[in-house]
Amino acid sequence: MPDLSKKKTYSETKVVTIIGSGTTFTGEIKSQGTIRIEGVVHGHVQSDDTIVVQESGRVKADLVAGQVIIGGQVEGNVFAHDRLEVNASAKLVGDIAAPRISIAEGVLFEGKCTMKAPGELKPPAKAAVPAPSSSGSG
């Protein structure tokens, strides 16, 4: 059983990847550190730490991270291992899952919300890449 006394801490201020304003990225981003999105992202974004979507950020992607903070527009499913925060300036269309969720008054949110204790939620499996077949030919 995992040691729950050593709770992982997340930091939205220790940014290691920035998608700047005026930048459009299409594809998959994986990072061990915090990702800040100020521009446009299409695809899949995953961080072991935090994903921050600034007010200028426009995301059409699934987001998976320890902590997700949304201030811009997100169209896609959001999974946070620990905490999801949706600020007043945000627009979110997609399903969300996290043990702790904070949605500011006035946010446009359209989707399904799932909350369970930490460790009980499982991140969504990516369906885009099929697993290689293990059966041999012959």
N, C-alpha and C positions, 0 to 999 in steps of 0.2 A: 504494500500500500504506500502511495506517495506521502512524503513528509509535508503535511499541510502547514507546519509551523514556519517553514521558509517560503513565505508568500513572495512571488515575483513582483517587483515594482516596475512600473512603466514610466517613461519620461517623454512627454511631447516636446521638451526643449532640447534634447540631445539629438538633433536632426542629422542624419547621415546622407539622405537622398532628398533632393528638391526637384520637382517638376515645375519649373518657373512659369510665371505668367507669360503668355505668348508662345508657349511650347505645347505641341500636341504629341502625345505618345500613344502608340498602338501596340499592344502585346502584353507580355507577362512581366511583372516586377516582383522580385523576391528579395527581401532584405532582412538582415538580423537586427538592424537599427530602425530608428524612426524615419518615416517617409512623410514629407510635406508636399501636398499637391496644390499648386497655385494656378496651373494651366489646365489642359484637357487630357484626359486619360481614357482610353478604350481598351478593354481586355480583362485582366485579372491582376489584383494587387494584394500581396501578402507580406506581412511583417511579423517578426518575432516580438517586436516592441509595439510601436504606435503608428497609426495612420492618421494624419491630420489633413482634412480637406478644407482649405481656406475659403473665404467668401467668394473669391474669384475662381475657385476650382469647379470644373465641370467634369464629372466622372460617369462613364457608362461602363461599369465593371463591377465584378464581385469583389468585396473587400474582406480580408481575413487578417485579424491581428489580435494582440493581447488587449489593446485599447484602441478604440476608434472615436475620433472627434470630427464632427461634420458641421461646417459652417457654410458650405456651398451647395451645389446641386449634385445629387447622386442618384443614378438610375441603375439599380442592381441590388443584389442581396448582400447584407452586411452581417458578418459574424465576428463577435468579440469574445475572447476567452475570459476577460475580466469585466470590461466596462464599455458602454456605448453612450456617447454624449452627442445630442443633436441640438445645436444652437438655434436661436430665434431666426437667424438669417437663412437657415437651411431649407432645402426642398429634397425630400427623400421618397423615392418610389421603388419599392422592393421589400422583400421579407427581411426581418432583423432577428438576431438571436444573440443574447448575452445574459449573464447572471445579474448584472446591474445596468439599468437603462435610465437615462435622463433625457426627456424631450421637452424643450422650452415651449412656452405658450405661444401659439400662433404659427407653429411649424406646419408646413404642408407635408403630411406623411400618409402614404398609401401603400398598404401591405400588411403582412401578417407578423405578429410579434410573439416570440417565444422566449420565456425566461425560466431558467432552471438554476439550481445550485452550481457553483463552480465545479468543474470536472464532470458534470452530468451531461453537458452539451457537447456534441461532437461536431467539428467543423465539417462543412459540406464537402463531399467528394467531388472533385472536378470531373465532369463527364466528357470534356472535350477530347481527352486522349485515352483511347481504349487500352487496357492492359494487354501486353503481348501474350499470345497463346502459349500455354506450357505443353500442349500435346504435340508429339513429334509426328512427322508424316510417315505413313507406311504402315 
